[in-house]
Amino acid sequence: MEVPRLHPDTIEEVKQRVDIVDVVSEHVVLRKRGKDYTGLCPFHDDKSPSFSVSPSKQFYYCFSCGAGGNAIKFLMEIGKHSFADVVLDLAKRYQVPIKTLEPAQKQELQRQISLREQLHEVLALTAKFYEHALQQTDGKVALDYLTQTRGLHLETIQQFQLGYAPGGWQTLFGYLVEQKQYPVELVEQAGLIVPRQEGRGYYDRFRDRLMIPIHDLQGRVIGFGGRTLGEEQPKYLNSPETELFDKGKTLFALDKARATIAKQDRAVVVEGYFDVIALHAAGITNAVAALGTALSLVQVRQLLRYTESKQIVLNFDADAAGTKAAERAIGEVTDLVYQGEVQLRVLNLPQGKDPDEYLQSHSADHYQTLLDRAPLWLDWQLQQILVGADLDQSDQFQHCTQEMVKLLGNLPNAALRTHYIHHCAELLSQGNARFTVQLEWDLRTQVRGQRWHGRSQKWQRPADRSLLEESETQLLRLYLHVPEYRQLIQDSLEERDLDFSLAHHRLLWQLILEVEKTAPALSDLIQPLQDRCVEAADRLGWVQPLFQLDEKSQRDLLRAPLVVRTAIASMERVMCEKRRRHFLDLWKQTDYSAAPDLAQYYQQQIYAETQRIEEIDRDQRQVTFSDLAQLPWVGEFQGSISDP
């Protein structure tokens, strides 16, 4: 739908009603300081609080990067939304009547807004219906389950609005559609009823189930989780995706937990609804849960808004499914962890219990002590590698060693790598001090090989330099002259773990990042960069031609996506070739009889690089010949294919 022009009265009333502290605190952990609030700026990599919010002025400002404005500007910048979209969303939130300058569009706009409001209304009424049903005769089994089996008090049941869905096929349908006269289409859109396959009528989605409402950050019901009280499958049934509910972007009980997360500077993520409810009932109110899916990066970023230390503890079940869920969650946030944006810990409770089970026989203080001692994700993963392994068996020993090397090779900090290499050597040697020393040397060698990114010129051939020169030049020129492709270039470099190899290109790239850090929204990078290049003319004279465009380079700008794709492929292929030569050289120098594991490791790396080179070549062949023919260095790319 095209967003209509908003009436100035609507915009002004939104500005008057909006509370900037309320808006910003959903994205930034704010601490009261005098009359104002401070926190870490969300618009740059802020290490110490430089972001200030003034309730009296209804204004935010970062003293480091210079970002500033009102609540509307904040939401536009943080979510990359348009002015009209932000005002409309705030108008709904603060119940401001919408006026538009085009009367013909007003009806459609009101329909869109009205749909969400009606969905909120019907879901809130349904939650009350389920709560009421819990207290009736038919709900006695569900209530007994909550109070006797789960040991929950009535206050907790009321706090989480727990309820019961009666067992009839059309009990809720009759209440909402026939008694309350809600349109059947609306109730279906809320995810509460399902059309019959034969096409004759509807039936209730939830029947004879214990009902758990799911709330958004404003505490509004947006969906339900239903637990069976018998043998019916599935054991838990969630609402489907709706206009209001996206389970991959929703965390159960975050509306109740976010204040404590900010206060304690730690979030606890558990697997199930009742794990969360049991923890909150025990006074541990910084717990949330994903909704039957793996913890997603979107959900992790939601939690990071509320904790300055960025500490998240995963307390999943210790069984195979829980371990797999923890590993998937770690995989989602690995990049953030290595960048220091998340302090991730993993807690497995004794005897493989989940939090709900554990709290039935232990105090909240005991649980809190275990939380405080939860190991870092890397220590947990190292222990998982060893679970069930017989290190006296050579194949299992080799497998454990290789898995550890993969983990340690990604650690960006040299001191941390040294610490964990020693730790892993101790784990693998099983207390044999002399073996520990030898293992530590072997591990260090393998980790060094794992971390080698092919940037050394030792294994570079003359043709590689000309190919890199042209590819890197193309990317930098595009980055300077076509702002809309900057994110694509950054993402492509990061995805392939590539850097600029040539010294003058690497220096220019560093300057670009510095300029963007001080002025994130700057579209024209050329002038400030030229000024800096004048100051360092001895080192940056080579890059001056990038600031101008000739006829050929102007044509390349028109083929930007193809240029980026081919340049990235060329750069990665050169890196893979260099790595392959590097590992081949190490393999030739290794005495197989003295170090068979090391020799086999190098063989595996050679094979992996060869496979990746073949993948790159296949991908490049998918580009049409006519497109490739337009690129000046494609001949060099094809000619660079050679054995190590």
C-alpha positions as CSV (number, residue, x, y, z in Angstrom):
1,M,0.0,0.0,0.0
2,E,1.3,3.5,-0.9
3,V,1.7,5.5,2.3
4,P,-0.5,8.6,2.1
5,R,0.6,12.1,3.0
6,L,-0.1,12.7,6.7
7,H,-2.0,15.7,7.9
8,P,0.3,18.1,9.9
9,D,-2.1,17.9,12.9
10,T,-1.5,14.2,13.1
11,I,2.3,14.6,13.0
12,E,2.2,17.3,15.6
13,E,0.0,15.3,18.0
14,V,2.3,12.3,17.7
15,K,5.3,14.5,18.6
16,Q,3.4,15.8,21.6
17,R,2.3,12.4,22.9
18,V,5.4,10.3,22.2
19,D,7.8,9.6,25.1
20,I,11.4,9.5,23.8
21,V,12.6,7.5,26.9
22,D,9.9,4.9,26.3
23,V,10.9,4.6,22.6
24,V,14.7,4.6,23.0
25,S,14.7,2.2,26.0
26,E,13.2,-0.6,23.7
27,H,16.5,-0.5,21.8
28,V,19.1,0.8,24.3
29,V,19.8,0.0,27.9
30,L,19.4,3.4,29.6
31,R,20.7,4.4,33.0
32,K,19.4,7.4,34.9
33,R,22.0,10.1,35.4
34,G,20.7,13.3,36.9
35,K,17.8,14.6,34.8
36,D,18.8,12.6,31.7
37,Y,19.5,9.1,30.7
38,T,22.7,7.6,29.2
39,G,23.7,4.4,27.4
40,L,25.7,2.9,24.6
41,C,25.0,4.5,21.2
42,P,23.3,2.1,18.8
43,F,24.6,4.0,15.7
44,H,28.3,3.2,16.1
45,D,30.6,0.8,18.0
46,D,30.3,2.5,21.3
47,K,32.6,1.2,24.0
48,S,31.6,3.6,26.8
49,P,28.3,5.3,27.3
50,S,28.3,8.4,25.0
51,F,24.6,8.4,24.2
52,S,22.3,10.8,26.1
53,V,18.5,11.0,26.2
54,S,16.8,14.1,27.6
55,P,13.1,13.6,28.7
56,S,12.7,17.4,29.2
57,K,13.8,18.2,25.6
58,Q,12.5,15.0,24.1
59,F,15.8,14.7,22.3
60,Y,18.7,12.2,22.0
61,Y,22.3,13.0,21.2
62,C,25.6,11.0,20.9
63,F,28.6,12.9,21.9
64,S,30.9,10.5,20.0
65,C,29.3,10.1,16.5
66,G,27.0,13.2,16.6
67,A,23.8,11.3,16.0
68,G,20.8,13.2,17.4
69,G,17.1,14.0,17.0
70,N,13.7,13.3,18.4
71,A,11.9,10.0,18.8
72,I,10.7,9.9,15.2
73,K,14.2,10.4,13.9
74,F,15.5,7.7,16.2
75,L,13.1,5.1,14.9
76,M,13.8,6.1,11.3
77,E,17.5,5.6,11.8
78,I,17.4,2.5,14.0
79,G,14.9,0.6,11.8
80,K,15.6,2.3,8.4
81,H,11.9,3.2,8.1
82,S,10.4,6.2,6.3
83,F,9.0,9.2,8.2
84,A,5.4,8.3,7.4
85,D,5.8,4.7,8.5
86,V,7.3,5.7,11.8
87,V,4.6,8.3,12.5
88,L,1.8,5.8,11.6
89,D,3.3,3.2,13.9
90,L,3.6,5.8,16.8
91,A,0.1,7.0,16.1
92,K,-1.3,3.5,16.6
93,R,0.8,3.1,19.7
94,Y,-0.3,6.3,21.3
95,Q,-3.8,6.1,19.9
96,V,-3.6,9.3,17.9
97,P,-6.4,9.7,15.3
98,I,-5.0,9.5,11.7
99,K,-5.7,12.4,9.3
100,T,-4.5,12.4,5.8
101,L,-4.3,15.0,3.0
102,E,-5.8,12.5,0.5
103,P,-9.4,11.6,1.6
104,A,-9.5,8.7,-1.0
105,Q,-6.7,7.0,0.8
106,K,-8.0,7.4,4.3
107,Q,-10.4,4.4,4.2
108,E,-7.6,2.0,3.1
109,L,-5.3,3.3,5.7
110,Q,-7.9,3.0,8.5
111,R,-8.6,-0.5,7.3
112,Q,-4.9,-1.5,7.7
113,I,-4.7,0.1,11.1
114,S,-8.1,-1.3,12.1
115,L,-7.1,-4.9,11.2
116,R,-4.2,-4.9,13.7
117,E,-6.4,-3.2,16.3
118,Q,-9.2,-5.8,15.8
119,L,-6.7,-8.7,16.0
120,H,-5.4,-7.3,19.3
121,E,-8.9,-7.0,20.5
122,V,-10.1,-10.5,19.6
123,L,-6.9,-12.1,21.0
124,A,-7.2,-10.2,24.3
125,L,-10.9,-11.4,24.5
126,T,-9.8,-14.9,23.7
127,A,-7.2,-14.9,26.5
128,K,-9.9,-13.8,29.0
129,F,-12.2,-16.6,27.6
130,Y,-9.5,-19.2,28.2
131,E,-8.8,-17.8,31.7
132,H,-12.4,-18.0,32.6
133,A,-12.7,-21.6,31.3
134,L,-9.8,-22.6,33.5
135,Q,-11.8,-21.8,36.6
136,Q,-14.9,-23.9,35.4
137,T,-15.6,-27.5,35.9
138,D,-14.2,-28.5,32.5
139,G,-11.0,-26.8,33.3
140,K,-10.4,-28.6,36.6
141,V,-7.9,-31.1,35.0
142,A,-5.9,-28.2,33.6
143,L,-6.0,-26.2,36.9
144,D,-4.9,-29.3,38.9
145,Y,-2.1,-29.8,36.5
146,L,-0.9,-26.2,37.1
147,T,-1.3,-26.2,40.8
148,Q,-0.4,-29.8,41.7
149,T,1.9,-31.1,39.0
150,R,3.6,-27.9,38.3
151,G,3.3,-26.4,41.8
152,L,2.2,-23.0,40.6
153,H,0.4,-20.5,42.8
154,L,-2.6,-18.6,41.6
155,E,-0.7,-15.3,41.5
156,T,1.7,-16.9,38.9
157,I,-1.2,-18.3,36.9
158,Q,-2.9,-14.9,36.8
159,Q,0.4,-13.1,36.0
160,F,0.9,-15.2,32.9
161,Q,-2.8,-15.3,32.1
162,L,-2.8,-19.1,31.9
163,G,-6.1,-20.6,30.7
164,Y,-7.8,-23.6,29.2
165,A,-9.3,-24.2,25.8
166,P,-12.4,-26.4,26.1
167,G,-12.6,-29.7,24.2
168,G,-15.4,-28.9,21.9
169,W,-14.8,-28.5,18.1
170,Q,-16.5,-25.1,18.0
171,T,-16.6,-23.8,21.5
172,L,-14.4,-20.7,20.9
173,F,-15.9,-20.3,17.4
174,G,-19.4,-20.1,18.9
175,Y,-18.3,-17.6,21.5
176,L,-16.4,-15.2,19.2
177,V,-18.4,-15.5,15.9
178,E,-21.9,-16.4,17.0
179,Q,-22.1,-14.7,20.4
180,K,-19.7,-11.8,20.0
181,Q,-20.4,-11.4,16.3
182,Y,-16.8,-11.1,15.2
183,P,-16.3,-11.7,11.5
184,V,-15.2,-15.3,10.8
185,E,-12.4,-14.0,8.6
186,L,-11.0,-11.9,11.4
187,V,-11.0,-14.8,13.8
188,E,-9.3,-17.0,11.2
189,Q,-6.7,-14.3,10.6
190,A,-6.0,-14.3,14.4
191,G,-5.0,-18.0,14.1
192,L,-7.8,-19.1,16.4
193,I,-9.9,-21.2,14.0
194,V,-9.2,-23.4,11.0
195,P,-11.3,-24.0,7.9
196,R,-12.5,-27.6,7.4
197,Q,-10.9,-29.4,4.5
198,E,-14.3,-30.1,3.0
199,G,-15.0,-26.4,2.9
200,R,-18.0,-26.5,5.2
201,G,-17.3,-24.3,8.2
202,Y,-14.5,-24.0,10.8
203,Y,-13.3,-25.7,13.9
204,D,-11.3,-24.4,16.9
205,R,-7.5,-24.6,16.5
206,F,-6.9,-25.3,20.2
207,R,-9.1,-27.9,21.9
208,D,-8.7,-29.4,25.4
209,R,-5.3,-27.7,25.9
210,L,-3.7,-25.7,28.6
211,M,-3.3,-22.3,27.1
212,I,-0.3,-19.9,27.4
213,P,-0.7,-16.4,26.0
214,I,2.2,-14.9,24.1
215,H,2.7,-11.2,24.5
216,D,4.5,-8.5,22.6
217,L,6.8,-5.9,24.3
218,Q,3.8,-3.8,25.1
219,G,2.2,-6.7,26.9
220,R,-0.5,-7.3,24.3
221,V,-1.6,-10.8,23.4
222,I,-0.3,-11.7,19.9
223,G,-0.6,-15.5,19.9
224,F,-0.9,-18.7,22.0
225,G,0.9,-21.8,22.9
226,G,-1.3,-24.8,23.8
227,R,-0.1,-27.8,25.8
228,T,-2.0,-31.1,25.5
229,L,-3.4,-32.6,28.7
230,G,-3.6,-36.1,27.2
231,E,-1.7,-38.1,24.6
232,E,-2.6,-35.8,21.6
233,Q,0.2,-34.8,19.4
234,P,1.9,-32.4,19.0
235,K,2.6,-31.9,22.7
236,Y,2.8,-28.2,22.2
237,L,0.9,-26.3,19.5
238,N,1.7,-22.7,18.7
239,S,-0.4,-20.1,16.9
240,P,0.4,-19.9,13.2
241,E,2.2,-16.8,11.7
242,T,-0.2,-13.9,11.6
243,E,-0.2,-10.2,11.0
244,L,0.8,-9.8,14.7
245,F,2.7,-13.0,15.4
246,D,6.1,-14.1,14.0
247,K,7.5,-16.8,16.3
248,G,11.1,-16.4,14.8
249,K,11.1,-12.8,16.0
250,T,9.3,-13.3,19.3
251,L,10.7,-14.3,22.7
252,F,8.2,-15.6,25.3
253,A,8.0,-13.4,28.4
254,L,10.4,-10.7,27.2
255,D,7.8,-8.1,28.1
256,K,8.1,-9.4,31.7
257,A,11.8,-10.0,31.7
258,R,13.4,-7.0,30.0
259,A,13.5,-4.8,33.1
260,T,15.3,-7.4,35.1
261,I,17.6,-8.2,32.2
262,A,18.7,-4.6,32.2
263,K,19.0,-4.5,36.0
264,Q,21.0,-7.7,36.4
265,D,22.8,-7.1,33.1
266,R,22.2,-10.7,32.0
267,A,19.6,-12.6,30.0
268,V,18.7,-16.3,30.5
269,V,17.3,-18.2,27.6
270,V,15.5,-21.6,28.3
271,E,13.7,-24.0,26.1
272,G,10.1,-24.2,27.3
273,Y,7.2,-22.1,28.5
274,F,7.1,-23.7,31.9
275,D,10.8,-23.3,32.4
276,V,10.3,-19.6,32.1
277,I,7.2,-19.6,34.3
278,A,8.9,-21.6,37.0
279,L,11.9,-19.3,37.0
280,H,9.8,-16.2,37.2
281,A,7.7,-17.8,40.0
282,A,11.0,-18.4,41.9
283,G,12.0,-14.8,41.5
284,I,14.4,-15.3,38.6
285,T,12.7,-12.9,36.3
286,N,15.3,-12.3,33.6
287,A,14.4,-15.6,31.8
288,V,12.8,-15.9,28.3
289,A,12.3,-18.7,25.8
290,A,12.3,-19.1,22.1
291,L,9.0,-20.5,20.7
292,G,9.6,-24.0,19.6
293,T,12.4,-23.0,17.1
294,A,16.1,-22.5,17.3
295,L,17.2,-19.2,18.9
296,S,17.6,-16.8,16.0
297,L,20.0,-13.9,15.4
298,V,17.0,-11.6,15.5
299,Q,16.0,-12.8,18.9
300,V,19.5,-12.5,20.2
301,R,19.8,-8.9,19.0
302,Q,16.5,-8.2,20.9
303,L,18.1,-9.4,24.1
304,L,21.3,-7.4,23.5
305,R,19.3,-4.2,23.7
306,Y,18.8,-4.6,27.4
307,T,22.2,-5.7,28.7
308,E,25.4,-3.6,28.6
309,S,27.7,-6.5,29.3
310,K,25.9,-8.4,26.4
311,Q,25.8,-11.5,28.6
312,I,23.4,-14.3,27.5
313,V,23.2,-17.7,29.3
314,L,21.7,-20.6,27.4
315,N,20.1,-23.0,29.8
316,F,18.7,-25.7,27.5
317,D,18.0,-29.3,28.4
318,A,21.1,-31.5,28.6
319,D,19.6,-34.2,26.4
320,A,20.5,-34.7,22.7
321,A,17.8,-32.3,21.5
322,G,18.8,-29.6,24.0
323,T,22.5,-30.0,23.1
324,K,21.7,-29.6,19.4
325,A,19.5,-26.5,20.2
326,A,22.4,-25.0,22.1
327,E,24.8,-25.7,19.2
328,R,22.4,-24.2,16.7
329,A,22.1,-21.1,18.9
330,I,25.9,-20.8,19.1
331,G,26.1,-21.1,15.4
332,E,23.6,-18.2,14.9
333,V,25.8,-15.8,17.0
334,T,29.3,-17.1,16.3
335,D,30.2,-13.9,14.4
336,L,28.9,-11.7,17.2
337,V,30.8,-13.7,19.8
338,Y,34.1,-13.4,17.9
339,Q,33.5,-9.7,17.5
340,G,33.0,-9.3,21.3
341,E,29.3,-8.3,20.8
342,V,28.0,-11.2,22.9
343,Q,29.3,-12.8,26.1
344,L,27.7,-16.2,25.6
345,R,27.6,-18.9,28.3
346,V,26.0,-22.3,28.4
347,L,24.5,-23.9,31.6
348,N,23.7,-27.6,31.8
349,L,21.9,-28.4,35.0
350,P,22.9,-31.5,37.1
351,Q,21.3,-34.9,36.3
352,G,20.2,-33.4,32.9
353,K,17.3,-31.6,34.5
354,D,15.5,-28.6,32.9
355,P,15.0,-25.5,35.1
356,D,11.4,-26.4,36.0
357,E,12.4,-29.9,37.2
358,Y,15.5,-28.5,39.0
359,L,13.5,-25.8,40.9
360,Q,11.1,-28.5,42.3
361,S,13.9,-29.9,44.4
362,H,16.4,-27.0,44.7
363,S,16.2,-23.4,45.8
364,A,16.4,-20.3,43.5
365,D,19.7,-19.5,45.2
366,H,21.2,-22.8,44.1
367,Y,20.1,-22.1,40.5
368,Q,21.5,-18.6,40.7
369,T,24.8,-20.0,41.8
370,L,24.9,-22.3,38.9
371,L,24.1,-19.4,36.6
372,D,27.0,-17.4,38.0
373,R,29.3,-20.3,37.3
374,A,28.0,-21.1,33.8
375,P,31.0,-21.8,31.5
376,L,31.8,-19.7,28.4
377,W,30.4,-21.2,25.2
378,L,33.9,-22.2,24.0
379,D,34.6,-24.2,27.2
380,W,31.2,-25.9,26.9
381,Q,31.8,-26.8,23.2
382,L,35.3,-28.2,24.0
383,Q,33.6,-30.4,26.6
384,Q,31.0,-31.5,24.1
385,I,33.7,-32.6,21.7
386,L,35.0,-35.0,24.3
387,V,31.6,-36.4,25.4
388,G,31.6,-40.1,24.7
389,A,35.0,-40.1,23.0
390,D,37.6,-42.7,23.7
391,L,40.9,-40.8,23.3
392,D,42.9,-44.1,23.4
393,Q,41.3,-44.8,20.0
394,S,43.4,-43.1,17.3
395,D,40.4,-42.2,15.0
396,Q,38.5,-40.7,17.9
397,F,41.5,-38.8,19.1
398,Q,42.1,-37.4,15.6
399,H,38.5,-36.4,15.3
400,C,38.5,-34.6,18.7
401,T,41.8,-32.8,17.8
402,Q,40.5,-31.6,14.4
403,E,37.2,-30.3,16.0
404,M,39.2,-28.4,18.6
405,V,41.5,-26.9,16.0
406,K,38.4,-25.6,14.1
407,L,37.2,-23.8,17.2
408,L,40.5,-22.4,18.2
409,G,41.5,-21.3,14.7
410,N,38.6,-18.8,14.7
411,L,39.7,-17.0,17.9
412,P,40.8,-13.5,17.0
413,N,42.9,-12.9,20.1
414,A,46.4,-14.4,20.2
415,A,46.6,-14.5,24.0
416,L,43.2,-16.3,24.2
417,R,44.3,-18.8,21.5
418,T,47.5,-19.6,23.5
419,H,45.4,-20.1,26.7
420,Y,43.0,-22.5,24.9
421,I,45.7,-24.4,23.0
422,H,47.4,-25.2,26.4
423,H,44.0,-26.1,27.8
424,C,43.1,-28.4,24.9
425,A,46.5,-30.1,25.1
426,E,45.8,-30.9,28.8
427,L,42.4,-32.3,27.9
428,L,43.7,-34.5,25.1
429,S,46.7,-35.7,27.0
430,Q,44.6,-37.0,29.9
431,G,47.1,-35.9,32.5
432,N,50.3,-37.1,30.7
433,A,52.6,-34.1,31.3
434,R,55.2,-35.1,28.6
435,F,52.5,-35.8,26.1
436,T,50.9,-32.4,26.9
437,V,54.0,-30.5,25.7
438,Q,54.1,-32.4,22.4
439,L,50.4,-31.9,21.9
440,E,50.6,-28.2,22.6
441,W,53.2,-27.8,19.8
442,D,51.1,-29.9,17.4
443,L,48.0,-28.0,18.2
444,R,49.7,-24.6,17.8
445,T,51.0,-25.7,14.4
446,Q,47.5,-26.8,13.2
447,V,45.8,-23.7,14.6
448,R,48.4,-21.6,12.8
449,G,47.5,-23.4,9.6
450,Q,43.8,-23.1,10.2
451,R,44.2,-19.3,10.7
452,W,46.4,-18.7,7.7
453,H,44.3,-16.6,5.4
454,G,46.6,-16.5,2.4
455,R,47.6,-12.9,2.7
456,S,51.4,-13.5,2.7
457,Q,53.1,-12.9,-0.7
458,K,55.4,-15.9,-0.3
459,W,53.1,-18.2,-2.3
460,Q,51.8,-15.4,-4.7
461,R,52.6,-15.6,-8.4
462,P,53.2,-12.6,-10.7
463,A,49.8,-13.1,-12.4
464,D,48.1,-13.0,-9.0
465,R,49.2,-9.4,-8.4
466,S,47.8,-8.0,-11.6
467,L,44.5,-9.8,-11.0
468,L,44.3,-8.5,-7.5
469,E,45.2,-5.0,-8.6
470,E,42.4,-4.9,-11.1
471,S,39.8,-6.6,-8.9
472,E,40.5,-4.5,-5.8
473,T,40.6,-1.3,-7.9
474,Q,37.1,-2.1,-9.3
475,L,35.6,-2.6,-5.9
476,L,37.1,0.5,-4.4
477,R,36.1,2.7,-7.3
478,L,32.5,1.4,-7.1
479,Y,32.5,2.0,-3.3
480,L,33.6,5.6,-3.8
481,H,31.3,6.5,-6.7
482,V,28.1,4.4,-6.2
483,P,26.9,4.6,-2.6
484,E,24.0,2.2,-3.1
485,Y,26.5,-0.7,-3.6
486,R,28.6,-0.1,-0.5
487,Q,26.6,-2.5,1.7
488,L,26.9,-5.2,-1.0
489,I,30.6,-4.8,-1.2
490,Q,31.0,-4.9,2.6
491,D,28.8,-7.9,2.9
492,S,30.6,-9.8,0.1
493,L,34.0,-9.1,1.7
494,E,32.8,-10.2,5.1
495,E,31.0,-13.3,3.8
496,R,34.1,-14.6,2.0
497,D,36.5,-13.5,4.7
498,L,38.4,-11.3,2.2
499,D,40.6,-8.3,2.7
500,F,42.4,-5.9,0.3
501,S,45.9,-7.5,-0.3
502,L,47.8,-4.7,-1.8
503,A,49.2,-2.2,0.7
504,H,47.9,1.0,-1.0
505,H,44.4,-0.5,-1.4
506,R,44.4,-1.7,2.2
507,L,45.4,1.7,3.5
508,L,42.7,3.4,1.4
509,W,40.1,1.0,2.8
510,Q,41.2,1.7,6.3
511,L,40.7,5.5,5.6
512,I,37.3,4.8,4.1
513,L,36.2,3.0,7.3
514,E,37.5,5.7,9.5
515,V,35.7,8.4,7.6
516,E,32.4,6.4,7.7
517,K,32.8,5.8,11.4
518,T,32.9,9.6,12.1
519,A,30.2,10.4,9.6
520,P,28.0,7.2,9.0
521,A,25.5,8.9,6.7
522,L,28.1,10.6,4.4
523,S,27.4,9.8,0.8
524,D,30.3,11.7,-0.7
525,L,33.5,10.1,0.5
526,I,35.8,11.5,-2.2
527,Q,36.5,15.0,-0.8
528,P,37.4,13.9,2.8
529,L,39.5,11.1,1.4
530,Q,41.4,13.3,-1.0
531,D,42.2,15.6,1.8
532,R,43.7,12.7,3.7
533,C,45.5,11.4,0.7
534,V,47.3,14.8,0.3
535,E,48.6,14.4,3.8
536,A,50.0,10.9,3.0
537,A,50.9,11.4,-0.6
538,D,54.0,9.2,-0.3
539,R,51.8,6.2,0.6
540,L,48.6,7.0,-1.2
541,G,49.7,8.4,-4.6
542,W,48.8,5.1,-6.2
543,V,45.1,5.5,-5.4
544,Q,44.6,9.0,-6.7
545,P,43.2,7.7,-10.1
546,L,40.3,6.1,-8.2
547,F,38.8,9.4,-7.4
548,Q,38.2,10.2,-11.1
549,L,36.1,8.4,-13.7
550,D,37.1,7.8,-17.4
551,E,34.8,6.4,-20.1
552,K,35.7,2.8,-19.3
553,S,35.2,3.1,-15.6
554,Q,31.9,4.9,-16.1
555,R,30.7,1.9,-18.1
556,D,31.7,-0.4,-15.2
557,L,29.5,1.5,-12.8
558,L,26.5,0.5,-14.9
559,R,27.4,-3.2,-14.4
560,A,28.0,-2.9,-10.7
561,P,26.5,-6.2,-9.5
562,L,28.4,-8.2,-12.1
563,V,31.6,-6.2,-11.4
564,V,31.3,-6.9,-7.6
565,R,30.5,-10.6,-8.2
566,T,33.4,-11.2,-10.5
567,A,35.9,-9.1,-8.5
568,I,35.1,-10.9,-5.3
569,A,35.4,-14.3,-7.0
570,S,38.8,-13.3,-8.5
571,M,40.1,-12.2,-5.0
572,E,38.8,-15.3,-3.3
573,R,40.3,-17.6,-6.0
574,V,43.7,-16.0,-5.6
575,M,43.5,-16.5,-1.8
576,C,42.5,-20.1,-2.2
577,E,45.3,-20.8,-4.7
578,K,47.8,-19.2,-2.2
579,R,46.4,-21.2,0.7
580,R,46.6,-24.4,-1.4
581,R,50.3,-23.8,-2.2
582,H,50.9,-23.0,1.5
583,F,49.4,-26.3,2.7
584,L,51.1,-28.2,-0.1
585,D,54.5,-26.8,1.0
586,L,53.8,-27.7,4.6
587,W,52.7,-31.2,3.6
588,K,55.9,-31.8,1.6
589,Q,58.0,-30.8,4.7
590,T,56.1,-33.2,7.1
591,D,57.5,-36.6,8.0
592,Y,54.4,-38.8,7.6
593,S,55.8,-41.5,9.9
594,A,56.6,-39.1,12.7
595,A,53.4,-36.9,12.5
596,P,50.7,-38.8,10.5
597,D,47.9,-36.7,12.0
598,L,49.5,-33.5,10.9
599,A,50.2,-34.8,7.4
600,Q,46.6,-35.9,7.1
601,Y,45.4,-32.5,8.3
602,Y,47.4,-30.8,5.6
603,Q,46.0,-33.2,3.0
604,Q,42.5,-32.4,4.1
605,Q,43.2,-28.6,3.8
606,I,44.7,-29.1,0.3
607,Y,41.6,-31.0,-0.7
608,A,39.2,-28.4,0.8
609,E,41.0,-25.5,-1.0
610,T,40.8,-27.5,-4.3
611,Q,37.1,-28.1,-3.8
612,R,36.5,-24.4,-3.1
613,I,38.4,-23.3,-6.3
614,E,36.3,-25.7,-8.3
615,E,33.1,-24.2,-6.8
616,I,34.3,-20.7,-7.6
617,D,35.0,-21.7,-11.2
618,R,31.6,-23.3,-11.6
619,D,29.9,-20.2,-10.2
620,Q,31.7,-18.0,-12.6
621,R,30.8,-20.2,-15.6
622,Q,27.2,-19.5,-14.8
623,V,27.7,-15.8,-15.7
624,T,26.8,-15.4,-19.3
625,F,29.7,-15.1,-21.8
626,S,28.5,-11.8,-23.1
627,D,28.5,-10.3,-19.6
628,L,32.0,-11.7,-18.8
629,A,33.4,-10.4,-22.1
630,Q,32.7,-6.9,-21.0
631,L,34.9,-7.2,-18.0
632,P,38.5,-6.2,-18.6
633,W,40.2,-8.8,-16.4
634,V,38.2,-11.9,-17.1
635,G,40.9,-13.3,-19.4
636,E,43.4,-13.0,-16.6
637,F,40.9,-14.7,-14.2
638,Q,40.5,-17.7,-16.5
639,G,44.2,-17.8,-17.2
640,S,45.1,-17.9,-13.6
641,I,43.8,-21.4,-13.1
642,S,46.9,-23.5,-12.4
643,D,48.0,-26.3,-10.1
644,P,49.9,-25.4,-7.0
